[in-house]
């Protein structure tokens, strides 16, 4: 007697036995083509860091292209570019610290950002320092109407944002100001990128034989193999940039590259520990494959004053 499957019943239809009497396992709905019969889309290629690698490369190329475009055309446009990037970074930092009930006085910090960068470019370092001091006073005064509850942590957060996103990046503008400013800034950017790329590729190649963690509590994916790659890339990058772009000596390039890689690693680790303290993975979601814009600025922010100082000493501004 033939059994029929009732749609309302609880027993699924049985797969007919294969020749030889062995039952075949049930096929998944739609088979390998997927439920609709269409070929399944291949999964996006991801790096060992969990990022979508093609998208991350595309976004990085776009950001780098804008750096070259603004520097090699009208260098004042680069000032606007970094100003917008830092303003977005301030927005991301404000949102991240809010998760710990720290309210940055963002308006005076943003106003100070514009004032310091503008003064540094057109009026010089003394005017920029005065603008920075006035901004710190504005941060202290701005929070007063909010009362004593949380006053110290909010003002401290504001002063931290002022140092991290205004004072340190102002050295990029100091590099930009001289007649050879675009080449100085290119040197600074290239060295920071060398640290990032050298560390990434060394980490995924040399690390296959065994990974030696550099700071597992702060950044579990940062390894000594990656650090070695960053050092080599920055030494080569410093040698080439100082000799070809700025007409300096080879040993000046090696020293600049060595200092830049240490500063870049420090900037990366500092942002990692900030994110761990705030219990977040990224500072934002603006850049696909990267996270927030501040996640791309961490090393640049710390490298800027270091490279400015060495270039100022090695290649005097006339």
C-alpha positions in Angstrom: 0.0 0.0 0.0 1.5 3.4 -1.0 2.1 5.8 1.9 1.3 9.5 1.3 2.8 12.4 3.1 0.3 14.7 4.6 1.4 18.4 4.7 -0.1 18.8 8.1 1.6 15.7 9.6 4.7 15.6 11.7 6.7 13.0 9.7 8.9 14.3 6.9 8.9 12.5 3.5 11.4 9.6 3.4 14.1 9.6 0.7 13.8 6.5 -1.5 16.5 3.9 -0.9 19.4 4.0 -3.3 20.2 1.0 -5.4 21.6 -1.7 -3.1 19.2 -0.9 -0.3 21.3 1.9 1.4 19.3 5.0 2.3 20.6 8.3 1.1 21.0 11.2 3.5 18.4 14.0 2.9 19.6 16.8 0.6 19.5 20.3 2.0 16.8 22.5 0.5 17.9 23.8 -2.9 21.1 21.7 -2.9 24.5 23.4 -3.4 22.9 26.1 -5.5 21.0 27.5 -2.6 17.3 27.6 -1.7 16.3 29.5 -4.9 18.3 27.3 -7.3 20.8 30.1 -8.0 24.5 29.6 -7.5 25.6 30.6 -4.0 27.6 33.8 -3.9 31.2 33.4 -2.8 32.1 34.7 0.6 33.9 38.0 0.7 37.7 37.5 1.2 38.7 38.5 4.7 42.1 39.0 6.2 43.3 37.4 9.4 42.3 40.5 11.2 38.6 39.9 10.2 38.5 42.8 7.8 37.1 42.7 4.3 40.5 43.0 2.6 39.5 44.2 -0.9 37.2 46.9 0.6 39.9 47.9 3.1 42.5 48.3 0.3 40.0 50.3 -1.8 39.2 52.7 1.0 42.9 53.1 1.9 43.8 53.9 -1.7 41.0 56.5 -1.9 42.2 58.2 1.3 45.9 58.1 0.1 44.9 59.4 -3.3 43.2 62.4 -1.7 46.4 63.1 0.2 48.5 63.2 -2.9 45.9 65.2 -4.8 45.7 67.9 -2.2 49.4 68.1 -1.5 50.5 68.2 -5.1 48.0 70.8 -6.3 47.0 73.6 -3.8 48.5 72.7 -0.5 46.0 74.8 1.4 43.4 72.2 0.3 45.3 69.6 2.3 44.7 71.8 5.4 41.0 71.6 4.7 41.3 67.8 4.2 43.0 67.1 7.5 40.7 69.6 9.3 37.6 67.6 8.1 39.3 64.3 9.1 40.1 65.6 12.6 36.6 66.9 13.0 35.1 63.5 12.2 37.7 62.0 14.6 36.5 64.3 17.3 32.9 63.2 16.7 33.9 59.6 16.9 35.9 60.2 20.1 33.0 62.1 21.7 30.7 59.2 21.0 33.1 56.6 22.3 33.8 58.4 25.6 30.1 58.9 26.0 29.9 55.1 26.6 31.7 55.7 29.9 29.6 58.8 30.7 32.3 61.2 29.8 30.9 64.2 27.9 33.5 66.1 26.0 32.8 69.8 25.5 33.0 69.2 21.8 32.0 72.7 20.6 35.0 74.6 22.1 37.3 71.8 21.1 36.1 71.9 17.5 36.4 75.7 17.5 39.9 75.3 18.9 40.8 72.8 16.2 39.9 75.3 13.4 41.7 78.1 15.2 44.9 76.2 16.0 45.3 74.8 12.5 44.5 78.1 10.8 46.9 80.1 13.1 49.7 77.5 12.6 49.4 77.7 8.8 49.0 81.5 8.3 50.3 83.1 11.5 52.9 80.7 12.9 53.6 78.7 16.0 53.2 81.4 18.6 49.7 82.3 17.4 48.8 78.6 17.3 50.0 78.1 20.9 47.9 81.1 22.0 44.9 79.6 20.3 45.5 76.3 22.0 45.7 77.9 25.5 42.5 79.9 24.9 40.8 76.8 23.8 41.8 75.0 27.0 40.3 77.9 29.0 37.1 77.7 26.9 36.8 74.0 27.7 37.1 74.7 31.5 34.5 77.5 31.3 32.1 75.6 28.9 31.5 72.8 31.4 30.8 75.1 34.4 27.0 75.5 33.9 26.7 71.7 34.1 27.4 71.6 37.8 30.0 69.7 39.8 28.7 66.2 39.0 31.2 64.7 36.5 33.0 68.1 36.0 36.5 66.7 36.4 36.1 63.8 34.1 34.4 65.9 31.4 37.0 68.6 31.5 39.7 66.0 31.5 38.2 64.3 28.5 38.0 67.7 26.7 41.7 68.5 27.4 42.6 65.0 26.3 40.7 65.5 23.0 42.5 68.9 22.7 45.9 67.4 23.0 45.2 64.2 21.0 43.2 65.8 18.1 44.5 69.4 18.0 48.0 69.8 19.5 49.6 66.6 18.0 48.1 67.0 14.5 49.1 70.7 14.4 52.7 69.4 13.7 51.4 68.2 10.3 50.5 71.8 9.5 54.0 72.9 10.8 55.5 70.5 8.2 53.2 71.8 5.5 54.0 75.5 5.9 57.6 75.7 4.3 58.2 75.9 0.6 59.1 72.2 0.6 56.2 71.4 2.9 54.4 69.0 0.6 57.5 66.8 0.4 57.9 66.9 4.2 54.3 65.8 4.7 54.7 63.1 2.0 57.7 61.8 3.9 55.7 61.7 7.1 52.7 59.9 5.5 54.9 57.4 3.6 56.8 56.4 6.7 53.5 55.9 8.7 52.1 53.8 5.8 55.3 51.8 5.6 54.9 50.9 9.3 51.4 49.8 8.7 51.9 47.8 5.5 55.3 46.3 6.5 53.8 45.1 9.8 50.7 43.6 8.2 52.5 41.6 5.5 55.3 40.4 7.9 52.7 39.4 10.4 50.8 37.2 8.0 53.9 35.6 6.4 56.5 35.3 9.1 53.8 34.6 11.6 52.8 31.3 9.9 55.8 29.7 11.5 54.8 30.8 14.9 53.4 34.0 16.3 55.2 35.9 19.2 52.8 38.3 20.7 54.1 41.8 21.5 51.4 43.1 23.8 48.7 40.4 24.3 46.8 42.3 27.0 46.5 45.4 24.8 46.5 44.2 21.3 46.3 40.4 20.9 47.0 40.4 17.1 50.2 42.5 17.2 53.3 40.4 16.9 57.0 40.8 17.0 57.1 39.4 13.5 54.9 42.3 12.4 57.1 44.7 14.3 60.2 43.5 12.4 58.4 44.0 9.1 57.4 47.5 10.2 61.0 48.4 11.2 62.5 47.1 7.8 59.8 48.9 5.8 60.3 52.2 7.7 64.1 52.1 7.5 63.9 51.6 3.7 61.2 54.2 3.4 63.1 56.8 5.5 66.3 56.2 3.5 64.5 56.7 0.2 62.4 59.7 1.2 65.2 61.6 2.9 67.6 61.2 0.0 65.2 61.5 -2.9 62.5 63.9 -1.7 64.4 66.1 0.7 68.0 65.6 -0.5 69.2 64.6 3.0 71.8 62.0 4.0 71.1 58.2 4.1 71.8 58.0 7.8 69.3 60.8 8.5 66.7 58.7 6.6 67.5 55.6 8.7 67.2 57.6 12.0 63.9 59.2 10.9 62.5 55.8 9.8 63.5 54.2 13.1 61.9 57.0 15.2 58.8 56.9 13.0 58.2 53.2 13.4 58.5 53.4 17.2 56.0 56.4 17.3 53.6 54.5 14.9 53.6 51.4 17.1 53.0 53.6 20.2 50.1 55.4 18.5 48.6 52.1 17.5 48.9 50.5 20.9 47.6 53.7 22.6 44.4 53.6 20.6 44.1 49.9 21.2 44.2 50.3 24.9 41.7 53.2 24.7 39.3 50.9 22.8 39.8 48.1 25.3 39.1 50.5 28.2 35.9 51.6 26.4 35.0 48.0 25.5 34.6 48.8 21.8 36.1 47.2 18.7 36.3 50.3 16.5 36.0 54.0 17.1 33.4 54.2 14.4 31.9 52.7 11.3 32.5 55.3 8.6 35.2 53.5 6.6 34.2 50.0 5.4 37.0 47.5 6.1 38.7 49.9 8.6 36.2 51.0 11.2 36.2 54.6 12.1 38.3 57.4 10.7 40.1 57.7 14.0 41.2 54.1 13.6 43.2 55.2 10.6 44.6 58.3 12.3 46.0 56.7 15.4 49.5 56.2 14.2 49.6 59.4 12.1 48.7 61.5 15.1 51.7 60.3 17.2 54.2 60.1 14.3 53.6 63.8 13.3 55.5 65.6 16.0 58.4 63.0 15.9 58.9 63.4 12.2 58.5 67.2 12.3 61.3 67.4 15.0 63.8 65.3 13.1 63.1 66.9 9.7 63.4 70.3 11.4 66.8 69.2 12.7 68.1 67.5 9.6 66.6 69.6 6.8 66.6 73.2 8.1 63.8 75.5 6.8 65.2 78.4 4.8 
